[in-house]
Amino acid sequence: MKKILVLGGTRFFGKRLVELLVKDGHDVTIATRGNLANPFGDKVKQITVDRLNAKALKSAVGNEQWDIVYDNICYSPDDAAVACAIFDKNVVHYIFTSTLSVYPADGVAKIEEDFDPYNYPIQMGDRNAFSYGEGKRLAEAVFFQKATFSVTAIRFPIVIGEEDYTERLLFHVDHVKNEEDIGIVNTEARMSFISSDEAGSFLRWVGLEHVTGPINATLKGTYSLAEMLEIIEEEVGKKAIVSAEVEQANVSPYNIPNSWYMETLKAESAGYTFTTLNSSFPQLVHKLVQEIHHKTI
């Protein structure tokens, strides 16, 4: 049994991670702002704290010793530096949720070496000072250059699932169903995805196997945006209306100029087997369409 702290664990893949850790019998504490109800009851301990308030976070976690800390809500070098200070000598393994966005969308399949956080120049600032991708790059750089504990940066692509609060996939389902324009500049651009279930499983595996360093994680296979829309069209029974020039509100959340996807040889060589995109994406689209149907009758 391991003593584990999860920063952010009440929704989406963070929730799935906690479910798996509890099922394994670990001593799990979640740290959240308390905006969402604790779905785990007395199966976990809970700390209510604002991750961005360094003094409050330090007070909340105190000098507790942790085998693993999962950080799903770090978006800037300032956040990372605070974590390095607070958890110095208090954690064995720190697992930071990073992103495909540390890589450029340039049409080339990405491997971990395509972004080197160990030598990336550090610039401090909060999440408002940088783009999402740059904030994550700089957070990785701080962790790998400054932390005194073992660090893993898990680089996820777009995460999909029924409880996706971003509703990015739902945007496309709604627009096809309602015959609204969808703004996409390159329908042949290919993308990586990972399901929330797979993301939770991978986070768990990294912690239990103590895999460190930057690591890519994605479902096997990619879809072009055209292929993604074809799956939605078949389920909805209508054709997507795609245009390169639309109002900003109708621009696809997946709109990218070039293919943007990653390779997972490092994870696979370490012993993890990813499921396929085809085994989950069409089923998810079906569920989303059914949910929309039930809401409208």
N, C-alpha and C positions, 0 to 999 in steps of 0.2 A: 504494500500500500504506500502511495506517495502523497505528500502534502502539496496541494496544488492551488494556486491562485489564478483566477481568470478575470482579467480586466475587460469587462463587457461580456456578458454571457446569458442574456435573457432573450435574445432574438436571433433569428436566422442561423448562420452556421455556428455562431458562438453558442447558441442554445443547444444545437446538435452535439457540439463538443462536450458540453457539460453533461448532457444526457448519457453519453458514452462513458465519461469518466466516473459518473455516479454508478452506472451499471457495473463498472470494473471494481467498484468498492473503494475508490480513493477518497481521501479526506479533502473535499473541495470547498473552497471559499470563492464567492463571486463578488466583484466590486463594481457597482453600478451607481448611476445618479439617482436611482429610485423612481425614475419616470415610468417604468414598466413594472408590472407585478412580477414577483418572484414565482416562476412556474414550477419550481422544484420543492417548495415547502421546506420541511425540516431535513430534507436529504442533503442540503448544502448549508454552509454558513453564508451570511451576507454582510457586506460592508457597503454602506451608502455614502458615496463620496464623489465629488466632481474630479475626474481624471486630470483636468486642467489646473486644478488648485494644488500646487506642489506641497504647500504646508499642510493642507487637509489630508492629502494622500499619504504623506509621511506620518502624520498622526494616526491615520486609520490602520496602516499596515505595521506601524511600530518597528520593532526589531525582530519580528517573526522570521523564522527560518523556513524557506520554501524549497522543495525539490524542483518544482517547475512553476514558472510564471508565464501565462499566456497573455499577450497584449494585443487585443483586437481593436484598440482605439487610440493608437499612436499615429499622428499624422504630420509631425514636424520634428526638426532637430531639437527644438526646445523640449518637446515631450520626451524625446529619447534621452536627452541629457539629464532631465529630472529622474527618469527611471534608473539611469546609471548610478546616480548619487544615492537614491533611496534604497535600491536593492544591492548596493555594494556589500559584498560579503554575506548577504542574506538570501541568496538564491544560487542554486547549482546550474540551472538551465533556463534561459530566457528565450521565449519563442514569440517572435514579432511577426504579425501579419502584414506582409508587404504586398506588392502588386506587379502585374505585367507592365504597368505604366512606368516602371523604371527604365523600360526599353523603348526606343522609338518605334513608331508604326511605319516601318520602311520596307515591308514585304519579305523580310528574311526571318526564318524560324529562329527564335531566340534560345540561347543556352546561357547558363549562369555566368560564364566568363564575359558575356557581352556587356555587363555592368559590374565594375569592380569597386565595391564600397570600401575596401581596405585602403585604397589610395585616392578616393574621391575627395576633393577639397571641401572642407567643412565650412559652412556659413550658417550662423545661428539665426533663429527667427521662429515665430509661431506659425500656425497653419495658414493664417491670413497673408503671410509674407510670400508664399510660394504657390505654384500650381500644385495640384494633387500629386502628380508624378514626381516633381522636384522635391516636394515635402517628404515623400517616401524615400527618395534617393538619399537625401540628407539625413533622414532618421537612420537609415541603414549605416551610413558612414559613421555617425556618432556611435552607434552600438558596436560596430566592428572595430573601431579605432580607440574607443574610450572605455568600454565595459571591462570589468574585472572578472566577469562570469562568462560561461559558454553562451553563445547566441546563435539562434537560427532565424533567418529571414525567409519566410515562406512567400513566394511570389505567385499569387493567385491571379488568374484572368478574371473576366466577368463571372460572378457567381449567380447561378439561377436556382430558383426553387419556388414552391408555392407561397412561402412566407416572405418573399423578397419585398422589403419595404420600399425599395427604389422603383419598383414597378416598370423596369426598363423593357423587359420582354412583354409585359402586359400592354405597354404602349403600342407595340406592333400588332398584337392581337386585336386590341380595340380599334386601331386605325384601319386594319383590313376589314373587320366586321362592319365598321361604320362608313366604309368607302371614302376615307379621308386620305389626302396626300401624305406621303411619307418622304421626308427629305433624306436622300442617300446619294452621295456623289460617285460611289464606286460599288456597284452591287456584286462585283466579282471579288472584292476584298474578303479574305478568309480570316476567321476569328477562332480563338480558343475560348472554351467555357469550362466551368466546373460546377457541379451541383452542390447545394448546401450540405447534403448528406455526405458527399465525397470530401468536401472541404473539412467537415468535422472529423471524419474518419482519418484524414491525412494529418491533421493537427494532433490528434491523439497518438497516431503512430510515430510521428517525429519525436514527441515527448517520451514515449516509452522506449524507443530505440536510441534516443539521445543522438540523433543526427544533427550535425551543426553546419554552420555556414549558410550562404544563400542557396535556395533550392526552389526549383520550379515545380508547380503542381497543377495539372489540368487533366480533364477527361481525354481519352484517346480519340484522336480525330479532330477535324475542324469542319466548319460550315462556311461557305460563302454567304454573304447576306442574301443573295438570290436564292440559295438553297434553303436558308432559314425561312424566307418568305413563302417559298413553295410549300413547306410543311404547314405553315399557318393557313395558307390558301386552301389546301386540301381539307383541313379540319373545319374551317369556317364556311367553305363553299363559295368564296368570293375571291376576286383577283385583287392583288395589291396595286395601289396607284403610287408609283414611284416617280419622283422628280428631283432634279439636282437643285432646283430653286423653289423654296417654299417659305412660308412664314416661320419664324424661329420656333414657335410652339409646336410645329409639325416636323422639325428636324429629328431624325432618328437618334436616340441615345447611343446607338451603335455606329453612327456615321463616322467612318474613317477613310482616309484617302488611299491607304494601301493595306495589304494583309498584315495582321498583327496576331502572332501566335507563338507558342513556345514548345521546346523539346523537353522531355522529362527523363533523359537517360540517367542523370545522377540519382534521382529517386528510385528508378527501376533497378539500377545497379545495386542500390542499398537494400533492395528487397520488397519494395512496394509495387503492387500491381493496380493500375488505374482501370476503372471500368470505361466503357465506350460512350461517346457522345450520343450515338444512335440508340443506346439502350435506355436513355433517360429523357432526351430533349423532346421527341415526338409525344411521349406520354405526358410530359409537363404541359405542353401546348394543349393537349386534349383536356387536361384538368382545368386549365385556365379558361378555355372556351366553355366548358360545362359550368363553371362557376359564374361566368357572365350570363349564361343562359338562365340559370336558376335565379339570378338577381333580377332578371327582366320579366319573369312570369309571376 
